[in-house]
Amino acid sequence: MAMKLPSQSAKRLFKQPSNFALAVIKQFRANQGFLLAGAVAYYTLLSLVPLLILILLALSHVVDEERLLVTLRGSLEACTFRYAPGSPVPDTRSRASAS
């Protein structure tokens, strides 16, 4: 099987990659890339809440409800209260170095 030869545009790209990068950045800004990226991130986060609710509903039919609630509570505490103002700072030192 013969190897394909690169096209003219590919040759130009490999010859001057900085021009290609600059053109990409200009087009990104011209097409309001940051605004579009922000919108995608916003709608992704907005759609995660109903998805998590559906997952919890489905899991509640398979897993014991008490175990599910304990696991969920532990996970929520781990990701929210750890850095909340006024929360106790966990001791990160090992017990061996404390003695």
Residue pairs with C-beta under 8 A, 6 or more apart in sequence:
6 14
13 20
28 34
56 68
56 72
59 68
60 68
81 87
82 90
